[in-house]
Amino acid sequence: MGANIPIHEVIKPAKERGFKWDPNEAPTEDYHDALEQLEKEGELEILRVPEPYIEVENKYGRIKKIPLERTWHHKSCGQCGHIPGYSTSIFWLNRQLGLDYLDPKDQTSCTAWNYYASATSNPAAQAAVAVRNFAAAGETGYFPLIHCGTSFGHYKETRHEIIHHHDLRRQVKKIMERLGKKLVMPEEIVHYSEWVHVIRDKVAERQTIDMSQIKAAVHPACHYHKLIAEDAIYDEEIYGAQRSAIITGTLLKLGIDVGDYSTWYDCCGFGFRHILVSRDFSRSFSTMRKIEIMKKEVNPDVVVTHDTGCVTTLDQSQFAAKAHDRDVGVPVMSDSQIAALAMGAHPYKVLQLHWHNTDNKAFLRKLGIDVEAKWQEFEDACEKLKSGEQQFLTWEDADA
């Protein structure tokens, strides 16, 4: 990689080599086979991916099923608390495309904060929380779609532990029995950005905002493509088996120019424990190793990523760097927000960009969006909400 390399130049080497993993020779097991065997032995029940679904290839060429609808949305505590437009954009896309989905009321946190940041829990408790959520999804007849990259990574590691540790399965099964639930494991653990990736053609068909003048830099979430890496989607048409490209594939479909940069593989700086005990390090890493490098080598209009911590850290760290005259100032959004915006979603009612810290007005204006008019519409809707004249802000009203 080098400075400002066009994506088509990155694609060429992978295609020329013709390299492709043979699933039978991949360096990891196929967890599908392990789950099927455990179900035959009565150790667990598999929650099957509902039809219709799209088949994609993971890193080592194995098939992964991504459901289009009947999705049970495992929300993110960080998204709901810090960047709510992340989740509302996902829901809005489902409604606009007429896809059946469920926003559950009995979902709990994934406990990954304990797992990655504080180590205050134990394996049985961690795994039981995951399985309880899976069981709750199964009881509704819908399939879990995980919004948070950290939940996604944590649940993949939980699946590995349950498959390989008999004693842990026994402990979790006892906990589930006390809750009146079964030990359930999904056939696939699916991240929302994988869903966005497989519906990108549907989004492009309904695109109303021209994004061909936009230059973007992509940050891939560590907890998506580095934790149980073989489960991540690797788009053969873009990077082949070199690296995950689900965000890039979505952006290219929307006509966005995606630039490459030298610190693509680096963490966003969040680091879980780092953000708790060494926040200045996280902010410095986020801005100096990511944002400043992106600006120097790509000069993007927007940074697009696909995890709660990544959007939060890359966006909300820039204010501190700006105070020290660092070269920052690039808006950061999720792929779901960009996809919704391309289809004409309201930047404040749906994307809720007023929750983001880094100024995004120049980006919106470059897309031809009247920022002042949109903000006035948002304020008027809020007043109607307060007076009781209007019941919802991001549902019926946002669809108008």
JOHUKA-V405750 format. One record per pair of residues at least 12 apart in sequence whose ideal C-beta (glycine too) atoms are under 7 Angstrom apart, sorted by the first residue. I is the first residue (numbers start at 0). J is the second residue. If there is no record, write none. Layout:
<<I | J> <I | J>>
This chain:
<<0 | 259> <0 | 261> <0 | 263> <1 | 261> <2 | 296> <3 | 258> <3 | 296> <3 | 297> <4 | 259> <6 | 237> <6 | 247> <6 | 251> <6 | 257> <6 | 259> <9 | 238> <9 | 259> <10 | 237> <13 | 238> <13 | 239> <13 | 241> <14 | 239> <18 | 239> <18 | 240> <19 | 60> <19 | 240> <20 | 59> <20 | 60> <20 | 240> <21 | 60> <22 | 59> <22 | 60> <22 | 61> <25 | 59> <25 | 60> <25 | 229> <27 | 59> <27 | 229> <29 | 61> <30 | 158> <30 | 162> <33 | 162> <34 | 162> <34 | 184> <37 | 162> <42 | 168> <43 | 182> <43 | 183> <43 | 184> <44 | 181> <44 | 182> <44 | 183> <45 | 184> <45 | 186> <46 | 133> <46 | 136> <46 | 137> <46 | 142> <46 | 183> <46 | 184> <46 | 185> <46 | 186> <47 | 186> <48 | 64> <48 | 66> <48 | 142> <48 | 186> <48 | 187> <49 | 66> <49 | 69> <49 | 142> <51 | 67> <52 | 64> <52 | 65> <52 | 66> <52 | 67> <53 | 65> <53 | 67> <53 | 197> <55 | 197> <55 | 232> <56 | 233> <56 | 235> <57 | 229> <57 | 230> <57 | 231> <57 | 232> <57 | 233> <58 | 228> <58 | 229> <58 | 231> <58 | 233> <58 | 240> <59 | 229> <63 | 187> <63 | 232> <64 | 186> <64 | 187> <65 | 189> <65 | 193> <65 | 194> <65 | 197> <66 | 142> <66 | 189> <67 | 98> <67 | 198> <68 | 98> <68 | 99> <68 | 100> <69 | 99> <69 | 141> <69 | 142> <70 | 100> <70 | 141> <70 | 142> <70 | 144> <71 | 101> <71 | 103> <71 | 136> <71 | 139> <71 | 141> <71 | 142> <71 | 143> <71 | 144> <72 | 89> <72 | 100> <72 | 101> <72 | 102> <72 | 103> <72 | 144> <72 | 146> <73 | 106> <73 | 132> <73 | 143> <73 | 144> <73 | 145> <73 | 146> <73 | 150> <74 | 86> <74 | 106> <74 | 146> <75 | 146> <75 | 147> <75 | 150> <75 | 307> <76 | 108> <77 | 147> <77 | 307> <77 | 308> <77 | 311> <78 | 146> <78 | 147> <78 | 307> <81 | 311> <82 | 310> <82 | 311> <82 | 354> <82 | 355> <83 | 351> <83 | 354> <84 | 336> <84 | 349> <84 | 350> <84 | 351> <84 | 352> <84 | 354> <85 | 310> <85 | 333> <85 | 335> <85 | 336> <86 | 146> <87 | 349> <87 | 351> <87 | 393> <88 | 335> <88 | 336> <88 | 339> <88 | 344> <88 | 349> <88 | 350> <89 | 146> <89 | 191> <89 | 335> <90 | 102> <91 | 339> <91 | 344> <91 | 349> <91 | 397> <92 | 335> <92 | 338> <92 | 339> <94 | 398> <95 | 342> <96 | 198> <96 | 201> <101 | 139> <101 | 141> <103 | 135> <103 | 139> <105 | 135> <106 | 132> <106 | 135> <107 | 128> <107 | 131> <107 | 132> <109 | 128> <109 | 129> <109 | 147> <109 | 150> <109 | 153> <109 | 154> <110 | 125> <110 | 128> <111 | 149> <111 | 150> <111 | 153> <114 | 153> <115 | 149> <115 | 271> <116 | 271> <116 | 272> <116 | 275> <122 | 160> <122 | 167> <123 | 167> <123 | 170> <123 | 171> <123 | 174> <125 | 157> <126 | 157> <126 | 160> <126 | 161> <126 | 167> <126 | 171> <127 | 171> <127 | 174> <127 | 175> <129 | 154> <129 | 157> <130 | 171> <130 | 175> <130 | 182> <130 | 183> <131 | 178> <131 | 180> <133 | 183> <133 | 184> <133 | 185> <134 | 175> <134 | 180> <134 | 181> <134 | 183> <137 | 183> <142 | 185> <143 | 185> <144 | 189> <144 | 191> <144 | 194> <145 | 188> <145 | 189> <145 | 190> <145 | 191> <146 | 191> <147 | 306> <147 | 307> <148 | 190> <148 | 220> <148 | 222> <148 | 223> <148 | 305> <148 | 306> <148 | 307> <149 | 222> <149 | 306> <149 | 307> <149 | 308> <151 | 188> <151 | 190> <151 | 222> <151 | 223> <152 | 222> <152 | 223> <152 | 226> <152 | 227> <154 | 188> <155 | 188> <155 | 226> <155 | 227> <155 | 230> <156 | 226> <156 | 227> <158 | 184> <158 | 188> <159 | 227> <161 | 184> <168 | 182> <188 | 230> <190 | 223> <191 | 335> <192 | 245> <192 | 246> <192 | 305> <192 | 334> <193 | 232> <193 | 245> <195 | 249> <195 | 334> <195 | 335> <195 | 338> <196 | 232> <196 | 245> <196 | 248> <196 | 249> <199 | 248> <199 | 249> <199 | 252> <200 | 252> <202 | 338> <202 | 341> <202 | 342> <203 | 252> <203 | 253> <205 | 342> <206 | 253> <206 | 341> <206 | 342> <207 | 342> <207 | 343> <208 | 340> <208 | 341> <208 | 343> <208 | 366> <210 | 253> <210 | 254> <210 | 255> <210 | 341> <210 | 366> <211 | 254> <212 | 365> <213 | 255> <213 | 256> <213 | 300> <213 | 301> <213 | 365> <214 | 256> <214 | 258> <214 | 297> <214 | 298> <214 | 299> <214 | 300> <215 | 250> <215 | 255> <215 | 257> <215 | 299> <215 | 300> <215 | 301> <215 | 303> <216 | 258> <216 | 260> <216 | 293> <216 | 297> <216 | 299> <216 | 302> <217 | 246> <217 | 247> <217 | 257> <217 | 303> <218 | 267> <218 | 289> <218 | 302> <218 | 304> <218 | 309> <218 | 313> <219 | 243> <219 | 246> <220 | 304> <220 | 305> <220 | 306> <220 | 309> <221 | 266> <222 | 306> <223 | 243> <223 | 305> <223 | 306> <224 | 243> <231 | 243> <232 | 245> <234 | 248> <246 | 303> <246 | 305> <246 | 334> <249 | 334> <249 | 338> <250 | 303> <250 | 337> <253 | 341> <258 | 297> <258 | 299> <260 | 292> <260 | 293> <260 | 296> <260 | 297> <261 | 292> <261 | 296> <262 | 288> <262 | 289> <262 | 292> <265 | 288> <265 | 289> <267 | 285> <267 | 289> <267 | 308> <267 | 309> <267 | 312> <267 | 313> <268 | 281> <268 | 282> <268 | 284> <268 | 285> <268 | 289> <268 | 312> <268 | 316> <269 | 281> <269 | 308> <269 | 309> <269 | 312> <274 | 312> <281 | 312> <281 | 316> <282 | 316> <282 | 319> <282 | 320> <285 | 312> <285 | 313> <285 | 316> <286 | 316> <286 | 317> <286 | 320> <286 | 325> <286 | 327> <289 | 313> <290 | 313> <290 | 317> <290 | 327> <290 | 329> <291 | 325> <291 | 326> <291 | 327> <293 | 329> <294 | 326> <294 | 329> <299 | 329> <300 | 362> <300 | 365> <301 | 329> <301 | 330> <301 | 332> <301 | 362> <302 | 329> <302 | 331> <303 | 332> <303 | 334> <303 | 337> <304 | 331> <304 | 333> <305 | 333> <305 | 334> <310 | 331> <310 | 332> <310 | 333> <313 | 331> <314 | 331> <314 | 355> <314 | 356> <314 | 357> <315 | 356> <317 | 356> <317 | 357> <318 | 356> <328 | 357> <328 | 358> <329 | 357> <330 | 355> <330 | 357> <330 | 358> <330 | 359> <330 | 362> <331 | 357> <336 | 350> <345 | 373> <345 | 397> <346 | 363> <346 | 368> <346 | 373> <347 | 373> <347 | 374> <347 | 377> <348 | 377> <348 | 380> <348 | 392> <348 | 393> <348 | 396> <348 | 397> <349 | 393> <349 | 397> <380 | 392> <380 | 396>>
